[in-house]
């Protein structure tokens, strides 16, 4: 059985090919039920994410441990098992952390191709972990960025990530506050339980890319921000049950479920146009769909 570590996975999943693989699976679809979630100590979560299509099946096992930042450890640990869907034969065991980071960032950029302005040049990145790093790389490879401002609740981590990115030619810098005015894209990859961005502070034309709030009790923007935006989710099933930014905005009365105009598959299939005006505020909320993992794992093992 093939085993792929994070270095090999990164090499096998270049951004353009990965974005197209994820576009293809959102367009064609696959069997992927809502993930199974189980509570762990210290507000941790165990997630099981299965998916299958005509040729392959796969399952990701994820541990999310919010307290790991204080331990000097990643917040997410994961492994992915890819198998033959017909015979059940295991084909590959992949580092689930790298797979998750890259497919998450690729999905965000895929959505941004439909929802952000093509000339977007300024990115505000909230968070400084592995997903945030992948988001910076994916956006820099896909948009004409001239400025990436990075904020983190731990200022030293933001500075360290900015330095690593700048060393690779990506125009990144750390900032002291998550002030959204003037940015074309705001991408958030935190585990925040309180809003980091307020709707009243958003500039016309901004695209919000919300990645971090994967539970109903977490959120990265307030209700008015959601209400101002054209809202698209990765899947309606996940977005309306797990996405804290959306669920809490509904509970507070800022929006109803009908405010979510589409899921990402609708954009990929041409059933919804996405952004139609340069001054629109748009919002993509992802909680993670197992089909993305399956597409990435198949691509990584293709050669």
TAURDA-V666572 format. One record per pair of residues at least 24 apart in sequence whose C-alpha atoms are under 7 Angstrom apart, sorted by sequence separation. I is the first residue (numbers start at 0). J is the second residue. D is the distance in whole Angstrom. If there is no record, write none. Layout:
I_J_D, I_J_D
This chain:
57_81_4, 119_143_7, 120_144_4, 121_145_6, 122_146_6, 123_147_6, 124_148_6, 125_149_6, 126_150_6, 127_151_6, 146_170_5, 147_171_5, 148_172_5, 149_173_5, 150_174_5, 187_211_6, 192_216_7, 193_217_7, 194_218_6, 195_219_5, 196_220_5, 197_221_5, 220_244_6, 56_81_6, 57_82_6, 117_142_7, 118_143_6, 119_144_7, 120_145_5, 121_146_5, 122_147_5, 123_148_5, 124_149_5, 125_150_5, 126_151_5, 145_170_6, 146_171_6, 147_172_6, 148_173_6, 149_174_6, 150_175_6, 192_217_4, 193_218_6, 194_219_4, 195_220_6, 196_221_7, 198_223_5, 218_243_5, 219_244_7, 56_82_5, 104_130_7, 120_146_7, 121_147_6, 122_148_6, 123_149_6, 124_150_6, 125_151_6, 148_174_6, 150_176_6, 191_217_6, 192_218_5, 193_219_6, 194_220_4, 197_223_7, 198_224_3, 215_241_5, 217_243_5, 218_244_5, 222_248_4, 55_82_6, 56_83_6, 150_177_6, 190_217_7, 191_218_6, 194_221_5, 197_224_6, 214_241_5, 215_242_5, 216_243_6, 226_253_6, 235_262_6, 55_83_5, 56_84_5, 191_219_6, 213_241_6, 214_242_6, 215_243_4, 226_254_6, 230_258_7, 231_259_6, 234_262_5, 54_83_6, 55_84_4, 100_129_7, 104_133_6, 108_137_7, 127_156_6, 198_227_7, 213_242_6, 214_243_6, 230_259_5, 231_260_6, 232_261_7, 233_262_5, 234_263_7, 54_84_5, 100_130_5, 104_134_5, 108_138_6, 127_157_5, 139_169_7, 212_242_6, 213_243_7, 223_253_6, 230_260_6, 231_261_5, 232_262_5, 233_263_5, 53_84_7, 54_85_7, 212_243_6, 215_246_6, 222_253_6, 231_262_5, 232_263_6, 101_133_6, 105_137_7, 187_219_7, 212_244_7, 231_263_7, 51_84_7, 100_133_6, 104_137_6, 127_160_6, 59_95_7, 242_286_6, 238_285_7, 238_286_7, 237_286_7, 229_280_6, 230_281_6, 231_282_6, 232_283_6, 233_284_6, 228_280_5, 229_281_5, 230_282_5, 231_283_5, 232_284_5, 233_285_5, 227_280_7, 228_281_5, 229_282_6, 230_283_6, 231_284_6, 232_285_6, 228_282_6, 131_188_6, 130_188_7, 123_182_6, 122_182_6, 121_182_5, 122_183_6, 123_184_6, 124_185_6, 125_186_6, 126_187_6, 121_183_5, 122_184_5, 123_185_5, 124_186_5, 125_187_5, 126_188_5, 120_183_7, 121_184_6, 122_185_6, 123_186_6, 124_187_6, 125_188_6, 126_189_5, 119_183_5, 125_189_7, 119_184_7, 115_184_7, 204_277_5, 213_286_5, 204_278_4, 206_280_6, 207_281_6, 208_282_6, 209_283_6, 210_284_6, 203_278_5, 204_279_5, 205_280_5, 206_281_5, 207_282_4, 208_283_5, 209_284_5, 210_285_5, 203_279_6, 204_280_5, 205_281_7, 206_282_6, 207_283_6, 208_284_6, 209_285_6, 210_286_7, 203_280_6, 21_106_7, 18_105_5, 17_105_7, 18_106_7, 0_89_7, 1_90_6, 2_91_6, 3_92_6, 4_93_6, 5_94_6, 8_97_7, 0_90_5, 1_91_4, 2_92_5, 3_93_5, 4_94_5, 8_98_7, 0_91_5, 1_92_6, 2_93_6, 3_94_6, 14_105_7, 18_109_6, 115_206_5, 5_97_5, 114_206_7, 107_208_7, 14_137_6, 110_263_7, 113_266_7, 114_273_5, 113_273_5, 114_274_5, 113_274_6, 116_277_7, 114_281_6, 110_283_7, 102_291_6, 102_292_7, 99_292_7, 102_295_6, 98_292_7, 98_295_7, 33_237_7, 81_296_7, 57_293_6, 26_264_6, 25_264_5, 50_289_6, 49_289_6, 50_290_6, 26_267_6, 48_289_6, 25_267_7, 26_268_6, 50_293_6, 22_267_6, 31_289_6, 31_290_6, 29_290_6, 24_290_7, 21_291_6, 24_294_6, 21_294_6, 20_294_6, 17_295_7, 12_299_6, 11_299_5, 8_299_6
